[in-house]
Amino acid sequence: MSTTTIRLPEELKARVAKAAERAGTSPHSFILEAIAEKAEQAERRADFHEEAERRWAEFLETGESIPWEEMRRYLKARVRGEQALRPVPRKLAT
């Protein structure tokens, strides 16, 4: 395991210590967990953007889409726990 030194303003250091104590852990463990959570969040955001770009490229290539009202009805039915036929993408009239 490597070592990294960070400089924390005294106010932040005190906040971390207090939060760690409330969480029942050490400040070191608290900071490690916070860094891991932030890294995971950044990775999820990057994955989301990559998927959005892939889907946008697919839309530009095929021109197929699902009208929002159809998708909305489908999603509402699913939230209610109902079986619903998934809308089919198609080229929409412009």
The first five atom37 places (N, CA, C, CB, O) and aatype in JSON, in Angstrom:
{
  "aatype": [12, 15, 16, 16, 16, 9, 1, 10, 14, 6, 6, 10, 11, 0, 1, 19, 0, 11, 0, 0, 6, 1, 0, 7, 16, 15, 14, 8, 15, 13, 9, 10, 6, 0, 9, 0, 6, 11, 0, 6, 5, 0, 6, 1, 1, 0, 3, 13, 8, 6, 6, 0, 6, 1, 1, 17, 0, 6, 13, 10, 6, 16, 7, 6, 15, 9, 14, 17, 6, 6, 12, 1, 1, 18, 10, 11, 0, 1, 19, 1, 7, 6, 5, 0, 10, 1, 14, 19, 14, 1, 11, 10, 0, 16],
  "atom_mask": [
    [1, 1, 1, 1, 1],
    [1, 1, 1, 1, 1],
    [1, 1, 1, 1, 1],
    [1, 1, 1, 1, 1],
    [1, 1, 1, 1, 1],
    [1, 1, 1, 1, 1],
    [1, 1, 1, 1, 1],
    [1, 1, 1, 1, 1],
    [1, 1, 1, 1, 1],
    [1, 1, 1, 1, 1],
    [1, 1, 1, 1, 1],
    [1, 1, 1, 1, 1],
    [1, 1, 1, 1, 1],
    [1, 1, 1, 1, 1],
    [1, 1, 1, 1, 1],
    [1, 1, 1, 1, 1],
    [1, 1, 1, 1, 1],
    [1, 1, 1, 1, 1],
    [1, 1, 1, 1, 1],
    [1, 1, 1, 1, 1],
    [1, 1, 1, 1, 1],
    [1, 1, 1, 1, 1],
    [1, 1, 1, 1, 1],
    [1, 1, 1, 0, 1],
    [1, 1, 1, 1, 1],
    [1, 1, 1, 1, 1],
    [1, 1, 1, 1, 1],
    [1, 1, 1, 1, 1],
    [1, 1, 1, 1, 1],
    [1, 1, 1, 1, 1],
    [1, 1, 1, 1, 1],
    [1, 1, 1, 1, 1],
    [1, 1, 1, 1, 1],
    [1, 1, 1, 1, 1],
    [1, 1, 1, 1, 1],
    [1, 1, 1, 1, 1],
    [1, 1, 1, 1, 1],
    [1, 1, 1, 1, 1],
    [1, 1, 1, 1, 1],
    [1, 1, 1, 1, 1],
    [1, 1, 1, 1, 1],
    [1, 1, 1, 1, 1],
    [1, 1, 1, 1, 1],
    [1, 1, 1, 1, 1],
    [1, 1, 1, 1, 1],
    [1, 1, 1, 1, 1],
    [1, 1, 1, 1, 1],
    [1, 1, 1, 1, 1],
    [1, 1, 1, 1, 1],
    [1, 1, 1, 1, 1],
    [1, 1, 1, 1, 1],
    [1, 1, 1, 1, 1],
    [1, 1, 1, 1, 1],
    [1, 1, 1, 1, 1],
    [1, 1, 1, 1, 1],
    [1, 1, 1, 1, 1],
    [1, 1, 1, 1, 1],
    [1, 1, 1, 1, 1],
    [1, 1, 1, 1, 1],
    [1, 1, 1, 1, 1],
    [1, 1, 1, 1, 1],
    [1, 1, 1, 1, 1],
    [1, 1, 1, 0, 1],
    [1, 1, 1, 1, 1],
    [1, 1, 1, 1, 1],
    [1, 1, 1, 1, 1],
    [1, 1, 1, 1, 1],
    [1, 1, 1, 1, 1],
    [1, 1, 1, 1, 1],
    [1, 1, 1, 1, 1],
    [1, 1, 1, 1, 1],
    [1, 1, 1, 1, 1],
    [1, 1, 1, 1, 1],
    [1, 1, 1, 1, 1],
    [1, 1, 1, 1, 1],
    [1, 1, 1, 1, 1],
    [1, 1, 1, 1, 1],
    [1, 1, 1, 1, 1],
    [1, 1, 1, 1, 1],
    [1, 1, 1, 1, 1],
    [1, 1, 1, 0, 1],
    [1, 1, 1, 1, 1],
    [1, 1, 1, 1, 1],
    [1, 1, 1, 1, 1],
    [1, 1, 1, 1, 1],
    [1, 1, 1, 1, 1],
    [1, 1, 1, 1, 1],
    [1, 1, 1, 1, 1],
    [1, 1, 1, 1, 1],
    [1, 1, 1, 1, 1],
    [1, 1, 1, 1, 1],
    [1, 1, 1, 1, 1],
    [1, 1, 1, 1, 1],
    [1, 1, 1, 1, 1]
  ],
  "atom_positions": [
    [[0.85, -1.17, 0.0], [0.0, 0.0, 0.0], [0.9, 1.23, 0.0], [-0.97, 0.0, 1.22], [1.87, 1.3, 0.75]],
    [[0.56, 2.2, -0.85], [1.38, 3.4, -0.92], [0.89, 4.45, 0.07], [1.35, 3.98, -2.35], [-0.2, 4.34, 0.64]],
    [[1.71, 5.45, 0.28], [1.39, 6.53, 1.2], [1.24, 7.82, 0.42], [2.47, 6.68, 2.29], [2.05, 8.14, -0.45]],
    [[0.18, 8.56, 0.73], [-0.04, 9.87, 0.14], [-0.27, 10.86, 1.28], [-1.25, 9.85, -0.86], [-1.02, 10.57, 2.21]],
    [[0.36, 11.99, 1.19], [0.2, 13.01, 2.22], [-0.74, 14.09, 1.69], [1.57, 13.62, 2.63], [-0.56, 14.59, 0.58]],
    [[-1.72, 14.43, 2.49], [-2.61, 15.54, 2.12], [-2.61, 16.55, 3.26], [-4.06, 15.03, 1.82], [-2.46, 16.2, 4.43]],
    [[-2.77, 17.79, 2.9], [-2.84, 18.84, 3.89], [-4.3, 19.26, 4.01], [-1.93, 20.06, 3.51], [-4.94, 19.65, 3.03]],
    [[-4.81, 19.17, 5.23], [-6.2, 19.54, 5.48], [-6.25, 20.83, 6.29], [-6.94, 18.4, 6.23], [-5.49, 20.99, 7.24]],
    [[-7.12, 21.73, 5.91], [-7.33, 22.89, 6.78], [-7.82, 22.39, 8.14], [-8.36, 23.9, 6.15], [-8.52, 21.39, 8.23]],
    [[-7.44, 23.09, 9.19], [-7.78, 22.65, 10.55], [-9.29, 22.44, 10.71], [-7.3, 23.69, 11.57], [-9.72, 21.48, 11.36]],
    [[-10.09, 23.32, 10.13], [-11.55, 23.19, 10.25], [-12.04, 21.88, 9.63], [-12.25, 24.39, 9.59], [-12.88, 21.2, 10.21]],
    [[-11.51, 21.54, 8.45], [-11.91, 20.28, 7.8], [-11.42, 19.08, 8.61], [-11.36, 20.22, 6.36], [-12.14, 18.1, 8.76]],
    [[-10.21, 19.17, 9.12], [-9.66, 18.08, 9.93], [-10.55, 17.82, 11.14], [-8.22, 18.4, 10.37], [-10.8, 16.67, 11.5]],
    [[-11.02, 18.88, 11.78], [-11.9, 18.74, 12.94], [-13.23, 18.14, 12.53], [-12.11, 20.1, 13.62], [-13.78, 17.31, 13.25]],
    [[-13.77, 18.56, 11.39], [-15.04, 18.01, 10.9], [-14.9, 16.52, 10.61], [-15.5, 18.76, 9.64], [-15.79, 15.74, 10.96]],
    [[-13.8, 16.13, 9.98], [-13.55, 14.72, 9.67], [-13.46, 13.92, 10.96], [-12.26, 14.56, 8.83], [-14.04, 12.84, 11.06]],
    [[-12.73, 14.43, 11.93], [-12.57, 13.71, 13.2], [-13.92, 13.52, 13.89], [-11.61, 14.47, 14.14], [-14.21, 12.44, 14.4]],
    [[-14.74, 14.56, 13.89], [-16.06, 14.48, 14.52], [-16.96, 13.5, 13.77], [-16.71, 15.87, 14.57], [-17.65, 12.69, 14.39]],
    [[-16.95, 13.57, 12.44], [-17.77, 12.66, 11.63], [-17.31, 11.22, 11.8], [-17.72, 13.05, 10.14], [-18.14, 10.31, 11.88]],
    [[-16.01, 11.0, 11.87], [-15.47, 9.65, 12.05], [-15.88, 9.1, 13.4], [-13.94, 9.66, 11.92], [-16.25, 7.93, 13.52]],
    [[-15.83, 9.94, 14.41], [-16.22, 9.5, 15.75], [-17.7, 9.1, 15.77], [-15.96, 10.62, 16.79], [-18.06, 8.07, 16.34]],
    [[-18.55, 9.9, 15.14], [-19.97, 9.56, 15.07], [-20.19, 8.27, 14.3], [-20.77, 10.71, 14.42], [-21.1, 7.49, 14.62]],
    [[-19.37, 8.03, 13.29], [-19.5, 6.81, 12.48], [-18.85, 5.61, 13.15], [-18.87, 7.03, 11.11], [-18.99, 4.48, 12.68]],
    [[-18.16, 5.84, 14.25], [-17.52, 4.74, 14.96], [-16.29, 4.21, 14.27], [0.0, 0.0, 0.0], [-16.01, 3.02, 14.33]],
    [[-15.56, 5.08, 13.61], [-14.36, 4.67, 12.89], [-13.25, 5.69, 13.14], [-14.64, 4.53, 11.38], [-13.46, 6.7, 13.8]],
    [[-12.09, 5.42, 12.6], [-10.97, 6.35, 12.77], [-11.03, 7.41, 11.66], [-9.6, 5.59, 12.73], [-11.64, 7.17, 10.61]],
    [[-10.42, 8.56, 11.89], [-10.36, 9.56, 10.82], [-9.71, 9.0, 9.56], [-9.59, 10.79, 11.3], [-10.14, 9.31, 8.44]],
    [[-8.68, 8.19, 9.73], [-8.01, 7.58, 8.57], [-8.99, 6.74, 7.75], [-6.82, 6.71, 9.03], [-9.07, 6.89, 6.53]],
    [[-9.72, 5.85, 8.4], [-10.69, 5.01, 7.7], [-11.8, 5.86, 7.06], [-11.31, 3.97, 8.66], [-12.26, 5.58, 5.95]],
    [[-12.21, 6.88, 7.78], [-13.25, 7.76, 7.26], [-12.79, 8.43, 5.97], [-13.64, 8.83, 8.31], [-13.54, 8.49, 4.99]],
    [[-11.57, 8.93, 5.97], [-11.02, 9.59, 4.78], [-10.88, 8.61, 3.63], [-9.66, 10.24, 5.1], [-11.2, 8.94, 2.49]],
    [[-10.39, 7.39, 3.91], [-10.27, 6.38, 2.86], [-11.63, 6.06, 2.23], [-9.64, 5.09, 3.42], [-11.76, 5.98, 1.01]],
    [[-12.63, 5.9, 3.09], [-13.97, 5.6, 2.59], [-14.51, 6.76, 1.75], [-14.92, 5.31, 3.75], [-15.14, 6.54, 0.71]],
    [[-14.27, 7.99, 2.19], [-14.73, 9.15, 1.45], [-14.07, 9.22, 0.07], [-14.46, 10.44, 2.24], [-14.73, 9.53, -0.92]],
    [[-12.78, 8.95, 0.02], [-12.06, 8.96, -1.26], [-12.59, 7.86, -2.18], [-10.53, 8.79, -1.04], [-12.79, 8.08, -3.37]],
    [[-12.81, 6.67, -1.62], [-13.32, 5.55, -2.42], [-14.72, 5.88, -2.96], [-13.37, 4.26, -1.57], [-15.02, 5.59, -4.12]],
    [[-15.57, 6.48, -2.13], [-16.91, 6.86, -2.58], [-16.84, 7.89, -3.7], [-17.74, 7.41, -1.42], [-17.58, 7.79, -4.68]],
    [[-15.97, 8.87, -3.56], [-15.82, 9.92, -4.58], [-15.3, 9.32, -5.89], [-14.87, 11.03, -4.09], [-15.76, 9.69, -6.97]],
    [[-14.35, 8.4, -5.79], [-13.81, 7.75, -6.99], [-14.9, 6.93, -7.69], [-12.61, 6.85, -6.63], [-15.02, 6.96, -8.91]],
    [[-15.69, 6.2, -6.9], [-16.78, 5.41, -7.47], [-17.81, 6.32, -8.15], [-17.46, 4.55, -6.39], [-18.3, 6.0, -9.23]],
    [[-18.12, 7.43, -7.52], [-19.07, 8.37, -8.1], [-18.55, 8.91, -9.44], [-19.33, 9.54, -7.13], [-19.31, 9.01, -10.4]],
    [[-17.28, 9.25, -9.5], [-16.69, 9.74, -10.74], [-16.71, 8.66, -11.82], [-15.25, 10.22, -10.49], [-16.96, 8.95, -12.99]],
    [[-16.44, 7.42, -11.42], [-16.47, 6.31, -12.39], [-17.89, 6.09, -12.92], [-15.94, 5.02, -11.75], [-18.08, 5.88, -14.11]],
    [[-18.88, 6.13, -12.03], [-20.28, 5.96, -12.47], [-20.69, 7.08, -13.41], [-21.23, 5.92, -11.25], [-21.38, 6.85, -14.4]],
    [[-20.27, 8.3, -13.09], [-20.61, 9.44, -13.95], [-19.98, 9.26, -15.33], [-20.14, 10.77, -13.3], [-20.63, 9.51, -16.35]],
    [[-18.72, 8.83, -15.36], [-18.05, 8.6, -16.65], [-18.75, 7.49, -17.43], [-16.57, 8.24, -16.42], [-18.94, 7.62, -18.64]],
    [[-19.14, 6.41, -16.75], [-19.88, 5.32, -17.41], [-21.2, 5.83, -17.97], [-20.13, 4.17, -16.43], [-21.59, 5.46, -19.08]],
    [[-21.89, 6.66, -17.2], [-23.17, 7.23, -17.64], [-22.97, 8.04, -18.92], [-23.78, 8.11, -16.54], [-23.74, 7.9, -19.87]],
    [[-21.95, 8.9, -18.93], [-21.69, 9.73, -20.11], [-21.3, 8.88, -21.32], [-20.59, 10.76, -19.81], [-21.71, 9.17, -22.44]],
    [[-20.51, 7.85, -21.08], [-20.12, 6.96, -22.19], [-21.35, 6.27, -22.78], [-19.11, 5.91, -21.7], [-21.49, 6.16, -24.0]],
    [[-22.24, 5.8, -21.91], [-23.47, 5.14, -22.38], [-24.36, 6.13, -23.13], [-24.25, 4.53, -21.2], [-24.94, 5.78, -24.15]],
    [[-24.46, 7.35, -22.62], [-25.26, 8.37, -23.3], [-24.69, 8.66, -24.69], [-25.3, 9.67, -22.45], [-25.45, 8.77, -25.66]],
    [[-23.38, 8.77, -24.79], [-22.74, 9.01, -26.1], [-22.99, 7.83, -27.05], [-21.22, 9.24, -25.93], [-23.27, 8.03, -28.23]],
    [[-22.9, 6.6, -26.51], [-23.13, 5.42, -27.35], [-24.56, 5.41, -27.86], [-22.85, 4.12, -26.56], [-24.8, 5.14, -29.03]],
    [[-25.52, 5.72, -26.98], [-26.92, 5.74, -27.39], [-27.22, 6.86, -28.36], [-27.82, 5.86, -26.18], [-28.0, 6.68, -29.3]],
    [[-26.61, 8.02, -28.17], [-26.81, 9.14, -29.09], [-26.28, 8.76, -30.47], [-26.12, 10.42, -28.56], [-26.93, 9.04, -31.48]],
    [[-25.11, 8.14, -30.51], [-24.54, 7.72, -31.8], [-25.46, 6.7, -32.47], [-23.11, 7.12, -31.6], [-25.66, 6.75, -33.69]],
    [[-26.02, 5.78, -31.69], [-26.95, 4.79, -32.24], [-28.19, 5.47, -32.8], [-27.34, 3.76, -31.16], [-28.68, 5.1, -33.87]],
    [[-28.7, 6.46, -32.07], [-29.87, 7.19, -32.56], [-29.55, 7.91, -33.87], [-30.36, 8.2, -31.5], [-30.34, 7.87, -34.81]],
    [[-28.39, 8.56, -33.93], [-28.02, 9.27, -35.15], [-27.87, 8.3, -36.33], [-26.71, 10.05, -34.94], [-28.19, 8.64, -37.47]],
    [[-27.39, 7.1, -36.04], [-27.19, 6.1, -37.09], [-28.52, 5.51, -37.57], [-26.27, 4.97, -36.59], [-28.74, 5.35, -38.78]],
    [[-29.41, 5.19, -36.64], [-30.65, 4.5, -37.01], [-31.84, 5.43, -37.17], [-30.98, 3.47, -35.98], [-32.75, 5.14, -37.94]],
    [[-31.85, 6.55, -36.45], [-32.99, 7.46, -36.48], [-34.18, 6.93, -35.7], [0.0, 0.0, 0.0], [-35.27, 7.5, -35.75]],
    [[-33.98, 5.83, -34.97], [-35.08, 5.21, -34.24], [-35.14, 5.74, -32.81], [-34.94, 3.69, -34.23], [-34.12, 5.97, -32.16]],
    [[-36.38, 5.93, -32.36], [-36.6, 6.45, -31.02], [-37.96, 5.96, -30.52], [-36.53, 8.0, -31.01], [-38.74, 5.38, -31.27]],
    [[-38.22, 6.21, -29.24], [-39.52, 5.9, -28.65], [-40.13, 7.21, -28.19], [-39.39, 4.87, -27.45], [-39.49, 7.95, -27.44]],
    [[-41.35, 7.52, -28.62], [-41.98, 8.76, -28.16], [-42.08, 8.77, -26.63], [-43.38, 8.94, -28.8], [-42.37, 7.74, -26.02]],
    [[-41.86, 9.93, -26.04], [-41.85, 10.05, -24.59], [-43.15, 9.58, -23.97], [-41.58, 11.49, -24.19], [-43.11, 8.89, -22.95]],
    [[-44.29, 9.91, -24.54], [-45.57, 9.51, -23.94], [-45.7, 7.99, -23.86], [-46.73, 10.09, -24.74], [-46.22, 7.47, -22.87]],
    [[-45.23, 7.28, -24.88], [-45.28, 5.81, -24.85], [-44.37, 5.27, -23.75], [-44.87, 5.22, -26.22], [-44.75, 4.37, -23.0]],
    [[-43.16, 5.82, -23.66], [-42.22, 5.36, -22.64], [-42.75, 5.71, -21.25], [-40.82, 5.98, -22.86], [-42.61, 4.93, -20.31]],
    [[-43.34, 6.87, -21.13], [-43.89, 7.3, -19.83], [-45.0, 6.35, -19.37], [-44.43, 8.73, -19.92], [-45.02, 5.96, -18.2]],
    [[-45.91, 5.98, -20.27], [-46.97, 5.03, -19.92], [-46.38, 3.7, -19.48], [-47.92, 4.82, -21.11], [-46.82, 3.1, -18.5]],
    [[-45.38, 3.24, -20.2], [-44.7, 1.98, -19.88], [-44.06, 2.05, -18.5], [-43.63, 1.66, -20.95], [-44.24, 1.15, -17.68]],
    [[-43.32, 3.12, -18.23], [-42.63, 3.24, -16.95], [-43.62, 3.36, -15.79], [-41.71, 4.46, -16.96], [-43.4, 2.77, -14.73]],
    [[-44.7, 4.09, -15.98], [-45.71, 4.22, -14.92], [-46.35, 2.87, -14.62], [-46.79, 5.24, -15.33], [-46.59, 2.54, -13.46]],
    [[-46.63, 2.09, -15.65], [-47.2, 0.76, -15.45], [-46.23, -0.12, -14.67], [-47.56, 0.11, -16.81], [-46.64, -0.85, -13.77]],
    [[-44.96, -0.06, -14.99], [-43.95, -0.87, -14.3], [-43.84, -0.46, -12.84], [-42.58, -0.73, -14.99], [-43.71, -1.31, -11.96]],
    [[-43.91, 0.84, -12.58], [-43.83, 1.32, -11.19], [-45.03, 0.81, -10.39], [-43.78, 2.86, -11.15], [-44.9, 0.51, -9.2]],
    [[-46.18, 0.71, -11.04], [-47.37, 0.19, -10.37], [-47.32, -1.33, -10.21], [-48.63, 0.58, -11.14], [-48.2, -1.92, -9.6]],
    [[-46.28, -1.96, -10.76], [-46.12, -3.41, -10.65], [-46.88, -4.17, -11.72], [0.0, 0.0, 0.0], [-47.04, -5.39, -11.61]],
    [[-47.35, -3.47, -12.73], [-48.11, -4.12, -13.81], [-47.16, -4.64, -14.89], [-49.13, -3.12, -14.43], [-46.08, -4.1, -15.1]],
    [[-47.6, -5.7, -15.55], [-46.9, -6.18, -16.73], [-47.22, -5.2, -17.86], [-47.32, -7.66, -17.1], [-48.37, -4.8, -18.03]],
    [[-46.22, -4.83, -18.61], [-46.44, -3.89, -19.71], [-45.53, -4.27, -20.86], [-46.19, -2.43, -19.26], [-44.38, -4.67, -20.67]],
    [[-46.05, -4.14, -22.07], [-45.23, -4.38, -23.24], [-44.28, -3.21, -23.42], [-46.11, -4.57, -24.52], [-44.67, -2.04, -23.38]],
    [[-43.02, -3.54, -23.6], [-42.0, -2.51, -23.78], [-42.2, -1.84, -25.14], [-40.56, -3.11, -23.66], [-42.35, -2.53, -26.14]],
    [[-42.21, -0.5, -25.18], [-42.35, 0.19, -26.48], [-41.21, -0.16, -27.42], [-42.41, 1.73, -26.28], [-40.08, -0.41, -26.99]],
    [[-41.51, -0.18, -28.69], [-40.51, -0.55, -29.7], [-39.98, 0.71, -30.37], [-41.13, -1.51, -30.76], [-40.76, 1.56, -30.8]],
    [[-38.66, 0.85, -30.46], [-38.12, 2.01, -31.15], [-38.46, 1.97, -32.63], [-36.61, 2.09, -30.97], [-38.52, 0.91, -33.24]],
    [[-38.7, 3.14, -33.17], [-39.0, 3.25, -34.62], [-38.63, 4.63, -35.09], [-40.51, 2.97, -34.91], [-38.43, 5.55, -34.3]],
    [[-38.54, 4.77, -36.4], [-38.28, 6.09, -36.96], [-39.54, 6.92, -36.8], [-37.84, 6.0, -38.47], [-40.63, 6.48, -37.17]],
    [[-39.38, 8.1, -36.26], [-40.51, 8.96, -36.0], [-40.69, 9.95, -37.14], [-40.34, 9.68, -34.68], [-39.73, 10.41, -37.75]],
    [[-41.96, 10.27, -37.41], [-42.24, 11.27, -38.44], [-41.83, 12.64, -37.91], [-43.75, 11.26, -38.84], [-42.05, 12.97, -36.74]],
    [[-41.22, 13.43, -38.78], [-40.79, 14.76, -38.36], [-41.7, 15.83, -38.87], [-39.39, 15.04, -38.84], [-41.48, 17.01, -38.6]]
  ]
}
